[in-house]
Amino acid sequence: MNKTSRTKSRELEVQAADGRADEDAALSVSLKARLLERLRDARIPEGHKQAVHLAEITGRAYQTTRRWIDCTAPGLPDLASFKLLCTGMDGDPSWLLGLLGEKRSLRQALAPTEPAAAPDGEPEEWVQDVASEVRDQMYGCCARRMHGDDMEPDIADGDTLFVDFAVTEFRGNGNYLIACDGRELVRTLEYRLGTGLVLGCANTRYPETVIKDAAESTRRQLKVLGRVEGVIQVRKFWRGSARQAPR
């Protein structure tokens, strides 16, 4: 191969590399947008807590997961991490990669194709469908009723909670059913370095409680009863409640 041919070959290699870099950058931005959308679906607060949540469900370092949702230059996860993202966030791989425009969960992607139920189907049919979905999503959990407005708007008074009672200790930031000061409560538990274990409410009318050390935990009889894995919320839009627009 002469000098001109070698130069031309190197130019083509550089162009191909630049093209791959552009494709990777576009894919990174697209994946980041879908990861953020899934995090919003899960009601994970924006910022630091999103990267922490990704680290918890993938087992990857915080510095690694933070790159996937970086504002300026997001990075791509490796294949093993991407698999963990799909399962941990219940996201269809095709949708996360931008191959599908319609958002789907992993469960929907793996479910067998069935004909849609008729609009005027018997009530028992859709009740069974809902029960089946809840059973699949909340396998291993027990149902509990929420009492109080401590966790509104995330969890409202009367909502049905699904609690994993196999979790009897703090296992990373999240919502837990706890006993404290002789009361059974639903709280967000978050460990803050230099502060301690913070018991928080979604409702900002209620202040945080800080458990500084083991002695205070014992004194207040703090105990993890289970981790809240999900919630069912039924919201009724009452007919006839809307005012008629003026003519």
GIUR-V727397 format. One record per residue. RES is the residue in three letters. SS is DSSP state (H for helix, E for strand, L for the rest). PHI is phi as a letter, one per 30 degrees, with the letter a starting at -180 (none if undefined). Layout:
BEGIN
RES;SS;PHI
RES;SS;PHI
END
This chain:
BEGIN
MET;L;none
ASN;L;d
LYS;H;d
THR;H;d
SER;H;d
ARG;H;d
THR;H;d
LYS;H;d
SER;H;d
ARG;H;d
GLU;H;d
LEU;H;d
GLU;H;d
VAL;H;d
GLN;H;d
ALA;H;d
ALA;H;d
ASP;H;d
GLY;H;d
ARG;H;d
ALA;H;d
ASP;H;d
GLU;H;d
ASP;H;d
ALA;H;d
ALA;H;d
LEU;H;d
SER;H;d
VAL;H;d
SER;H;d
LEU;H;d
LYS;H;e
ALA;H;d
ARG;H;d
LEU;H;d
LEU;H;d
GLU;H;d
ARG;H;d
LEU;H;d
ARG;H;d
ASP;H;e
ALA;L;d
ARG;L;h
ILE;L;d
PRO;L;e
GLU;L;d
GLY;L;j
HIS;H;e
LYS;H;d
GLN;H;d
ALA;H;d
VAL;H;d
HIS;H;d
LEU;H;d
ALA;H;d
GLU;H;d
ILE;H;d
THR;H;c
GLY;L;i
ARG;L;c
ALA;L;d
TYR;H;e
GLN;H;d
THR;H;d
THR;H;d
ARG;H;d
ARG;H;d
TRP;H;d
ILE;L;c
ASP;L;d
CYS;L;d
THR;L;c
ALA;L;b
PRO;L;d
GLY;L;c
LEU;L;c
PRO;L;d
ASP;L;d
LEU;H;d
ALA;H;d
SER;H;d
PHE;H;d
LYS;H;d
LEU;H;d
LEU;H;d
CYS;H;d
THR;H;d
GLY;H;d
MET;L;c
ASP;L;h
GLY;L;c
ASP;L;d
PRO;H;e
SER;H;d
TRP;H;d
LEU;H;d
LEU;L;d
GLY;L;i
LEU;L;d
LEU;L;b
GLY;L;d
GLU;L;d
LYS;L;d
ARG;L;b
SER;L;d
LEU;H;d
ARG;H;d
GLN;H;d
ALA;H;d
LEU;H;c
ALA;L;d
PRO;L;d
THR;L;d
GLU;L;b
PRO;L;d
ALA;L;d
ALA;L;d
ALA;L;d
PRO;L;e
ASP;L;c
GLY;L;d
GLU;L;d
PRO;H;e
GLU;H;d
GLU;H;d
TRP;H;d
VAL;H;d
GLN;H;d
ASP;H;d
VAL;H;d
ALA;H;d
SER;H;d
GLU;H;d
VAL;H;d
ARG;H;d
ASP;H;d
GLN;H;d
MET;L;c
TYR;L;e
GLY;L;i
CYS;L;c
CYS;E;c
ALA;E;d
ARG;E;b
ARG;E;c
MET;L;d
HIS;L;b
GLY;L;j
ASP;L;c
ASP;L;e
MET;L;c
GLU;L;d
PRO;L;d
ASP;L;d
ILE;L;b
ALA;L;c
ASP;L;e
GLY;L;j
ASP;L;d
THR;E;c
LEU;E;c
PHE;E;c
VAL;E;c
ASP;E;c
PHE;L;d
ALA;L;d
VAL;L;d
THR;L;b
GLU;L;a
PHE;L;d
ARG;L;b
GLY;L;j
ASN;L;d
GLY;E;l
ASN;E;c
TYR;E;b
LEU;E;c
ILE;E;b
ALA;E;c
CYS;E;a
ASP;L;h
GLY;L;i
ARG;E;c
GLU;E;c
LEU;E;b
VAL;E;c
ARG;E;b
THR;E;d
LEU;E;c
GLU;E;b
TYR;E;c
ARG;E;c
LEU;L;d
GLY;L;i
THR;L;c
GLY;E;k
LEU;E;d
VAL;E;c
LEU;E;c
GLY;E;c
CYS;L;c
ALA;L;d
ASN;L;d
THR;L;d
ARG;L;d
TYR;L;c
PRO;L;d
GLU;L;d
THR;E;c
VAL;E;c
ILE;E;c
LYS;L;d
ASP;L;a
ALA;H;d
ALA;H;d
GLU;H;d
SER;H;d
THR;H;d
ARG;H;d
ARG;L;c
GLN;L;h
LEU;L;d
LYS;E;b
VAL;E;d
LEU;E;c
GLY;E;l
ARG;E;c
VAL;E;d
GLU;E;c
GLY;E;a
VAL;E;a
ILE;E;c
GLN;L;b
VAL;L;c
ARG;L;c
LYS;L;c
PHE;L;c
TRP;L;d
ARG;L;d
GLY;L;i
SER;L;d
ALA;L;d
ARG;L;d
GLN;L;d
ALA;L;d
PRO;L;d
ARG;L;d
END
